[in-house]
Amino acid sequence: MSAPINDFVKKYIQSDTVRFHMPGHKGCTFHGCEAYDITEIKGADYLYQAQGIIAESERRTAASFKTAKTLFSTEGSSQCIKTMLGIIKSVIGDKRLKIAAPRNVHKAFIDGCILLDADVVWLYPSEPTPGICCCDITPVQIENLLSQDKDIDCLYITSPDYLGNLADIKAIADISHRAGVPLAVDNAHGSYMAFLDDNTHPIALGADMCCDSAHKTLPCYTGGAYLHFSNKSPDSFLNNAKSIMSMFGSTSPSYLILQSLDLCGEMLASGEFAKKLAHSTAMVRSCKEKIEGYGWVLCGQEKMKITVCAAKCGYNGCELGDKLRETGIEPEYCDGEYVVFMAGISNTQNDFDKLAAAFKTLPVKPPIDEQIPGLLPAESRLSMRRAAFSHSQSVDIHSAVGRICALTVTGCQPSVPVTVSGEVVSENAVKLLEACGVEKINVL
Ligand SMILES: Cc1ncc(COP(=O)(O)O)c(C=O)c1O
């Protein structure tokens, strides 16, 4: 098996060519990987007009994911999300873009809506869950919305969410297709799911397109991501996808990230990743069982995430995170309610033993009564774009109640919006902002 981008760069390094081209380090070692860090020289192909080694590597990755087309991104799912919205916009033409989405979207979705002047119909759960990460919407809610509002151009779902909850993509895809509405999925956290014994990747379950942050769950450098299209995607989605993607990216894509995506593709194609993944999911499952056995409450269905409901076990999640850091373990995410651990195929049995041992030594306590509020429906007074690009002033969050949010505010991590541009800032939003440690907000 070969890795065309890596093979090209290795040959280029061996050729000892004098580099009178970008980048400025000329391949000389300052940090360590400069020799591999090339630009779009002859033979290296062009990311946004790929016909050579990049196209070949993308085709191999598409075959592994069983997609009609898979495009590489060196700027994360953030770029792919904006591209998905741009593709829908290009298909509907002059009409105002209108998207339906559960509220736990990533910030990149908001940025895309602002740039494309889109309207969003938000879906909220009937019972709000604490915090901003999760938004449990039923297929019936989606069916009702799509049958009532015939102006919706796209349904957009975030699954898995940051806590490892999975939406019923199969049921949702069936509903959206019956309504004639394409389904786009933010699968940033779920790239690995295509290689589980039961393939639960959104494309396999019926999504029309989705983004995967390869860097989150595959052995790939930060920034590496995929934009996948299903075999049922219309040509109108596929034809201009690269050009639209280029609108949201730099003209100097990182070849280090492209090489990483290429090597990762080799591992996916050879079956090595699937084999290692099966072993890893078994280790995660056994680690979860041990932690639960010590009395801890876990949540989420994802097979490579361990989410501890800290508050239900008597801890503030951020404080629990600090206790784990003292034992030499760094979690992916902590908030008042939860601590999330993301596993990868490189985590060893020793790593999982250390994690389980840390939980064994910490006593489970009675639940903390005071809960962080959940996301509640907000009143929108202005389009996101108008509010985001209006003159605004920065005020203390407590004096923002009743005013219109100008610049969307997200928790630093997980970058899910608390108040969105154009919405009236509510008391509930202020409580959530406080919980996220936000002190100031830009309002109109
Ligand atoms: C649900 C979700 N979507 C999208 C993104 C953006 O992904 P990336 O960092 O690859 O741009 C993130 C990042 O954390 C995320 O959690």
The ligand as a Gaussian input file, in Angstrom:
#p B3LYP/6-31G(d) Opt

LIG

0 1
 C      -19.342000      19.214000      17.544000
 C      -18.195000      19.929000      16.900000
 N      -18.311000      20.335000      15.631000
 C      -17.315000      20.976000      14.990000
 C      -16.137000      21.237000      15.625000
 C      -15.045000      21.947000      14.894000
 O      -14.083000      21.016000      14.551000
 P      -12.602000      21.404000      14.119000
 O      -11.844000      21.677000      15.365000
 O      -12.133000      20.182000      13.405000
 O      -12.682000      22.596000      13.235000
 C      -15.959000      20.842000      16.967000
 C      -14.710000      21.136000      17.671000
 O      -14.484000      20.850000      18.790000
 C      -17.023000      20.180000      17.616000
 O      -16.927000      19.789000      18.902000

